[in-house]
């Protein structure tokens, strides 16, 4: 039970730190590089879960070997080779 509470605590503390940095950048004339780094880093991390996924689990993911076979088949066709084309 302690792990979910700790995760929520870290998430809330990180969110509060990010909001503090953003509000300080907007409202305080003396805000500097630390606040900007915290705000930019938090924004960048917010994109990570949306855009990063293991390739094997991604919808529409194609095995790398299939790309290699297609590349070789295209090169053979352009070269005028009548060799067999591997099929997956």
C-alpha positions as CSV (number, residue, x, y, z in Angstrom):
1,X,0.0,0.0,0.0
2,X,2.9,2.3,0.6
3,X,4.1,2.2,-3.1
4,X,1.0,3.8,-4.6
5,X,1.0,6.5,-1.9
6,X,4.7,7.2,-2.6
7,X,4.1,7.4,-6.3
8,X,1.2,9.8,-5.8
9,X,3.4,11.9,-3.5
10,X,6.2,12.1,-6.0
11,X,3.7,12.9,-8.8
12,X,2.1,15.7,-6.8
13,X,5.4,17.1,-5.6
14,X,6.7,17.1,-9.2
15,X,3.5,18.7,-10.5
16,X,3.7,21.4,-7.8
17,X,7.3,22.1,-8.6
18,X,6.5,22.4,-12.3
19,X,3.6,24.8,-11.7
20,X,5.7,26.9,-9.3
21,X,8.4,27.2,-12.1
22,X,5.8,28.2,-14.7
23,X,4.0,30.7,-12.5
24,X,7.3,32.2,-11.4
25,X,8.4,32.5,-15.1
26,X,5.2,34.3,-16.0
27,X,4.8,36.5,-12.9
28,X,8.3,37.2,-11.4
29,X,10.6,39.6,-13.2
30,X,13.7,37.9,-11.6
31,X,12.9,34.4,-12.8
32,X,15.9,32.7,-14.5
33,X,17.4,29.6,-15.9
34,X,16.4,27.3,-13.1
35,X,12.7,28.0,-13.5
36,X,13.0,27.7,-17.3
37,X,14.8,24.4,-17.0
38,X,12.2,23.0,-14.7
39,X,9.3,24.2,-16.8
40,X,10.9,22.9,-20.1
41,X,11.9,19.6,-18.6
42,X,8.5,19.0,-17.2
43,X,6.8,19.8,-20.5
44,X,9.2,17.5,-22.3
45,X,8.5,14.7,-19.8
46,X,4.8,15.1,-20.3
47,X,5.2,14.1,-24.0
48,X,7.2,11.0,-23.2
49,X,4.3,8.6,-22.2
50,X,2.3,9.6,-25.2
51,X,4.9,9.2,-27.9
52,X,7.1,6.4,-26.5
53,X,6.0,2.8,-26.7
54,X,7.9,-0.5,-27.1
55,X,8.1,-1.3,-30.9
56,X,6.6,-4.8,-30.3
57,X,3.5,-3.3,-28.7
58,X,2.9,-0.4,-31.1
59,X,-0.1,-0.6,-33.4
60,X,1.0,-1.1,-37.0
61,X,4.6,-1.9,-36.0
62,X,6.5,-3.8,-38.7
63,X,9.3,-6.2,-38.0
64,X,12.7,-4.9,-39.1
65,X,13.3,-8.1,-41.1
66,X,10.3,-7.3,-43.2
67,X,11.8,-3.9,-44.1
68,X,15.1,-5.6,-45.0
69,X,13.3,-8.1,-47.3
70,X,11.4,-5.3,-49.0
71,X,14.6,-3.3,-49.5
72,X,16.4,-6.2,-51.0
73,X,13.5,-7.1,-53.3
74,X,13.3,-3.5,-54.5
75,X,17.1,-3.4,-55.2
76,X,16.9,-6.7,-57.1
77,X,14.0,-5.4,-59.2
78,X,15.8,-2.2,-60.1
79,X,18.9,-4.2,-61.0
80,X,16.9,-6.3,-63.5
81,X,17.5,-9.5,-61.5
82,X,14.9,-12.2,-62.0
83,X,15.8,-13.8,-58.7
84,X,13.1,-15.0,-56.3
85,X,11.6,-12.6,-53.9
86,X,11.3,-13.7,-50.3
87,X,7.8,-13.5,-48.9
88,X,7.1,-13.1,-45.2
